[in-house]
Amino acid sequence: MSVGVVAITYHVGGVEVSDFLIPAFYRSSTRATVGYSHTGGLTEPLQIANGGYISFIDPADGHVWQRFVRDGQVSDRDWGVQDLGRDMLRQRSDQLAAEFRAESA
């Protein structure tokens, strides 16, 4: 699974970087925790920030799925089985997200 939380950023040495998830994000319950992302911008497990997305592979059929949240609206996209070739899943996930955003613009 790869997750995008690009909607939440912070600065390191004057460079804007994307927030990242901590292990509590993957819990299925809201047990007491400090947060779900580095910045604390996510307030519950498996939450997708507005403007962000999550990518995952369905183990039943190998399809790559992405869920996007934009202006509070959730959109799911089944990209089917992906032949990654020499690509890494993170790279392909970013490419698919860029395609979806271009289509939705």
C-alpha positions in Angstrom: 0.0 0.0 0.0 1.2 3.5 -0.6 -0.4 6.5 0.7 -0.4 10.2 -0.4 -0.9 12.9 2.2 0.4 15.6 -0.1 -2.4 17.9 1.0 -0.5 18.4 4.3 3.0 19.8 4.1 5.6 21.3 6.4 9.0 22.9 5.8 12.5 21.5 6.4 15.3 23.9 5.8 13.1 26.1 3.7 11.9 23.2 1.5 8.2 22.2 1.5 7.8 18.5 2.1 4.9 16.2 2.3 3.5 14.9 5.6 4.1 11.2 6.2 2.3 8.5 8.1 3.2 6.8 11.3 2.3 3.2 12.2 -0.8 4.2 14.1 -2.4 5.2 10.8 -2.8 1.6 9.9 -4.7 0.6 13.0 -8.4 -0.2 12.6 -9.3 1.5 15.9 -8.8 4.9 17.4 -6.9 3.8 20.4 -5.1 6.6 22.3 -2.3 7.8 20.2 -0.3 10.9 19.6 -1.4 11.1 16.0 -1.6 9.4 12.6 0.9 11.5 10.6 4.1 13.3 11.4 2.4 16.7 11.6 -0.7 15.4 13.4 -2.8 16.6 10.5 -4.6 13.3 10.3 -6.9 12.7 13.2 -8.1 9.1 12.7 -6.8 5.9 11.3 -7.0 5.4 7.5 -8.1 9.0 7.1 -7.3 10.7 3.7 -6.6 14.4 3.8 -8.6 16.6 1.5 -6.5 16.8 -1.7 -4.7 13.5 -0.8 -5.1 9.9 -1.9 -4.4 6.3 -0.9 -3.3 3.5 -3.1 -3.6 -0.2 -2.5 -3.6 -3.6 -4.2 -6.6 -5.8 -3.7 -5.1 -9.2 -2.8 -8.1 -11.1 -4.2 -7.5 -10.0 -7.8 -4.3 -7.9 -7.9 -6.1 -4.8 -9.0 -4.5 -1.4 -8.0 -7.1 0.9 -6.5 -6.8 4.6 -5.5 -9.1 6.6 -3.4 -9.0 10.4 -3.8 -10.5 13.1 -1.7 -11.1 16.5 -3.2 -13.3 19.2 -1.8 -14.7 16.6 0.6 -15.8 14.3 -2.3 -14.5 10.7 -2.4 -13.6 9.2 -5.8 -12.4 5.6 -6.2 -10.5 4.4 -9.2 -9.8 0.8 -10.2 -6.7 0.8 -12.4 -6.8 -3.0 -12.9 -3.7 -5.2 -12.7 -0.6 -3.2 -13.3 2.5 -4.6 -15.0 5.2 -2.7 -13.1 8.1 -3.9 -15.2 11.0 -2.0 -13.8 8.9 0.6 -12.0 8.3 0.6 -8.3 4.8 0.6 -7.0 5.3 4.1 -5.5 6.4 5.4 -8.9 3.4 3.9 -10.7 1.0 5.1 -7.9 2.2 8.6 -8.4 1.8 8.3 -12.2 -1.8 7.0 -11.8 -2.6 9.8 -9.4 -1.3 12.4 -11.8 -3.5 10.9 -14.6 -6.6 10.9 -12.4 -6.0 14.5 -11.4 -5.5 15.5 -15.0 -8.8 13.8 -16.0 -10.6 15.4 -13.1 -9.3 19.0 -13.7 
